[in-house]
Amino acid sequence: MLLQNAQPLPAGVVAPYWFGQLPYVPTWRAMQAYTSARDAASPDELWLLEHPPVFTQGQAGKPEHVLQLSDIPIVPIDRGGQVTYHGPGQLVGYLMVDLSRRKLGVREYVRRIEQSIIELLAEFGIESYGKVDAPGVYVNEAKIAALGLRIRNGKSYHGLSLNVDMDLAPFAQINPCGYAGLQVAQLADFGIKETPASLAPRLAAKINALLALEGTASVADYALSSKPVAA
């Protein structure tokens, strides 16, 4: 089981775990399995980790957004959005959250995830922001964090990626998130000496604080929900 090798972090409304570096496909399959098996009593969880180099292509992904093939694998997956890159030095957070139980609408949920990153960056003196028409977090129009979700019967999986201190070169092989010419940034660009492991508990605390706020959506909103959410 995936959680057998996890390090529990201070819990809140979601139970966060730090995994270190994990291969992409087994982690994705574990998210799917957890979501399929959960019931009304299953806890919400946040899996924080890094991946070896991999491109992931969302359900609506267009092949023309991959500009250059290399030895980095491209994995078609079931989240929303186009193509993005994951690699060492990037903090990835997968959120298994029962949105119907928390009365969180999808748009509200996305905004809270973005806000958790914005608040974390503010602690380092970095001013960042989200965009209504292009989910994620940006600094001076460069994307520093991406979001991509899947909502199945009111339950979410997949999540976010925050560029911390990594090799950004592979982003030049794609149109990040489907946007030609989109620049990407990372914390190291601003002289921030952190790692995904050091930031994991801080981001988990931000996410827990924001998800603890009462939502306003009706449970009925999720009865037939089984859709990807673009990032």
C-alpha positions, 0 to 999 in steps of 0.5 A, spaced: 500 500 500 502 506 498 501 509 505 506 504 508 512 508 506 509 515 507 511 520 513 505 523 516 504 530 517 500 534 522 493 533 520 487 537 519 481 536 515 485 533 510 490 528 512 497 530 509 503 525 508 510 526 505 512 520 500 519 523 497 520 521 490 515 516 487 514 514 480 508 517 476 504 511 474 503 507 480 501 513 484 496 515 479 493 508 479 493 509 487 489 515 487 484 512 482 483 506 487 483 510 493 477 514 490 473 508 487 474 505 494 472 510 498 465 511 502 462 517 506 466 515 512 473 515 508 478 520 510 480 526 506 488 525 504 493 530 501 499 526 498 505 530 497 511 528 493 516 529 487 516 525 481 522 523 476 521 526 470 515 525 466 510 529 462 503 528 463 497 529 458 490 531 460 484 528 457 483 534 452 490 534 451 492 536 443 499 532 441 501 539 438 502 542 444 508 537 445 514 540 441 519 536 442 520 528 443 525 526 448 527 520 453 522 523 458 516 519 457 509 522 456 503 519 460 496 520 457 492 521 464 484 522 466 485 529 469 483 536 465 488 540 462 493 539 457 500 537 457 505 539 463 512 537 466 513 534 473 520 532 475 525 532 481 525 539 485 518 540 484 513 539 490 506 535 487 500 535 492 495 530 490 488 532 494 483 526 495 477 530 497 470 529 498 467 535 495 460 534 496 461 532 504 465 539 504 460 543 500 465 545 496 463 547 489 469 546 483 470 553 482 471 555 489 475 548 491 480 551 485 480 558 488 482 555 495 488 551 492 490 557 489 490 561 495 494 556 499 500 557 494 499 564 494 499 565 501 505 560 502 509 564 497 507 571 500 511 568 506 517 568 502 516 575 500 513 573 493 507 576 490 503 571 486 496 571 483 491 566 480 487 567 473 480 566 472 481 563 465 487 559 466 487 556 473 494 556 476 499 561 480 503 566 477 508 571 478 510 576 473 506 572 468 510 566 469 507 560 471 510 557 478 504 552 480 499 548 476 493 545 477 489 539 474 483 535 477 479 530 476 472 530 480 468 523 480 461 523 484 463 529 488 470 526 490 477 529 487 483 527 485 490 529 482 492 536 484 497 541 484 505 542 482 509 547 485 516 549 482 521 549 487 528 548 485 528 544 479 531 543 472 526 548 468 529 546 461 524 540 459 518 545 459 521 548 453 519 541 450 512 543 451 507 548 451 506 548 458 498 547 460 497 548 452 499 556 452 504 557 447 510 561 449 508 561 457 514 562 461 515 558 468 518 560 474 520 557 480 522 559 488 529 558 486 529 564 481 527 569 487 533 566 491 529 562 496 533 556 498 527 551 500 526 543 497 519 540 496 520 536 503 521 543 507 515 546 504 511 540 504 508 541 511 507 548 510 503 547 504 499 542 507 498 547 513 495 552 508 491 547 505 488 545 511 486 552 513 483 553 507 479 547 506 476 547 514 472 553 512 465 552 510 463 551 503 456 553 500 455 548 494 449 544 495 450 536 495 446 535 489 451 539 485 455 533 485 450 527 484 452 526 476 459 529 477 465 525 473 469 530 470 476 533 469 478 540 471 482 544 466 489 547 469 
